[in-house]
Amino acid sequence: SCKVFYAKDPLKIVRAQGQYMFDEKGEKYLDCINNVAHVGHSHPYVIKAATKQMELLNTNSRFLHDNLVQYAQRLTATLPEKLSVCYFVNSGSEANDLALRLAQQYRGHQDVITLE
């Protein structure tokens, strides 16, 4: 069920900067797929923050760490009281899986309707 984009003429992307991706021939493509609208590829602030964190600790959120609590507090301070709980996940797939499990637990139903 996994499809290759541009199957007839596949792209070999080798780097990205800002909102663009570049193939092995140096051709530039506007990236409309990879969530770059947030900050873009190779954003210096993100690289600096990621490097700083990886120099300290590079693990997932299953272990306790003060940064998780501090981030959750900063995030929930911007939201209504009803949205005062954070669940940290690794991807959109994990977020969808968690949302589905929470809804099933809350409603007591296992039925799901999905639209294509």
C-alpha positions as CSV (number, residue, x, y, z in Angstrom):
1,S,0.0,0.0,0.0
2,C,3.0,2.3,0.0
3,K,3.5,4.2,-3.2
4,V,6.6,5.9,-4.6
5,F,6.1,9.5,-5.6
6,Y,7.0,10.2,-9.2
7,A,7.3,6.4,-10.0
8,K,7.8,7.0,-13.7
9,D,10.6,9.5,-13.2
10,P,11.7,9.2,-9.5
11,L,13.4,12.1,-7.7
12,K,16.6,11.5,-5.8
13,I,16.6,14.3,-3.2
14,V,20.0,14.9,-1.7
15,R,19.5,18.1,0.4
16,A,17.1,20.8,1.4
17,Q,17.2,24.4,2.5
18,G,14.2,26.5,3.6
19,Q,11.2,25.6,1.6
20,Y,13.1,23.9,-1.2
21,M,14.6,20.4,-1.8
22,F,17.3,19.7,-4.3
23,D,17.9,16.6,-6.4
24,E,21.3,15.0,-7.3
25,K,21.5,17.3,-10.4
26,G,21.0,20.5,-8.4
27,E,17.4,21.0,-9.6
28,K,15.3,22.9,-7.1
29,Y,11.8,21.8,-6.0
30,L,9.3,23.6,-3.8
31,D,8.5,21.2,-1.0
32,C,4.7,21.0,-0.5
33,I,4.7,17.7,1.3
34,N,7.1,17.6,4.3
35,N,5.5,20.1,6.8
36,V,8.1,22.7,5.9
37,A,5.5,25.5,6.4
38,H,6.5,25.5,10.1
39,V,10.2,26.6,9.8
40,G,11.6,25.1,6.6
41,H,14.5,22.7,6.1
42,S,17.9,23.3,7.7
43,H,16.6,26.2,9.8
44,P,19.5,27.5,11.9
45,Y,17.5,27.9,15.1
46,V,16.2,24.4,14.9
47,I,19.7,23.0,14.1
48,K,21.2,24.9,17.1
49,A,18.4,23.7,19.5
50,A,18.6,20.1,18.2
51,T,22.4,20.1,18.5
52,K,22.3,21.5,22.0
53,Q,19.8,18.8,23.1
54,M,21.7,16.0,21.4
55,E,24.9,17.1,23.2
56,L,23.0,16.7,26.5
57,L,20.7,13.7,25.9
58,N,19.3,12.0,22.9
59,T,16.4,9.8,23.8
60,N,12.7,9.5,23.6
61,S,10.1,10.9,26.0
62,R,9.5,7.7,28.0
63,F,12.0,8.8,30.6
64,L,11.6,11.6,33.0
65,H,13.3,14.9,32.3
66,D,12.7,18.4,33.5
67,N,12.6,19.8,29.9
68,L,9.5,17.8,29.2
69,V,7.7,19.3,32.2
70,Q,8.9,22.8,31.5
71,Y,7.8,22.6,27.9
72,A,4.4,21.2,28.8
73,Q,3.9,24.0,31.3
74,R,4.9,26.7,28.7
75,L,2.6,25.1,26.1
76,T,-0.4,24.7,28.4
77,A,-0.1,28.2,29.7
78,T,-1.1,29.4,26.2
79,L,-4.2,27.2,26.1
80,P,-7.6,27.1,27.7
81,E,-7.8,25.2,31.1
82,K,-9.7,22.4,29.3
83,L,-6.5,21.7,27.3
84,S,-4.1,21.4,30.3
85,V,-2.8,17.9,29.6
86,C,0.1,17.1,27.2
87,Y,0.9,13.8,25.5
88,F,4.3,13.8,23.8
89,V,4.5,11.5,20.8
90,N,7.0,10.9,18.0
91,S,4.9,11.3,14.9
92,G,1.5,12.1,13.4
93,S,0.9,8.4,13.2
94,E,1.5,8.0,16.9
95,A,-0.7,11.1,17.6
96,N,-3.5,9.6,15.6
97,D,-3.1,6.2,17.3
98,L,-3.2,7.9,20.7
99,A,-6.2,10.0,19.8
100,L,-8.1,6.9,18.6
101,R,-7.3,5.0,21.8
102,L,-8.3,7.9,24.0
103,A,-11.6,8.4,22.2
104,Q,-12.3,4.6,22.4
105,Q,-11.6,4.6,26.1
106,Y,-13.7,7.8,26.7
107,R,-16.7,6.6,24.6
108,G,-16.5,2.9,25.4
109,H,-16.8,2.1,21.7
110,Q,-14.4,0.3,19.3
111,D,-16.2,1.5,16.1
112,V,-14.3,3.8,13.7
113,I,-15.5,5.6,10.7
114,T,-12.8,6.9,8.3
115,L,-13.1,8.9,5.1
116,E,-10.8,8.8,2.1
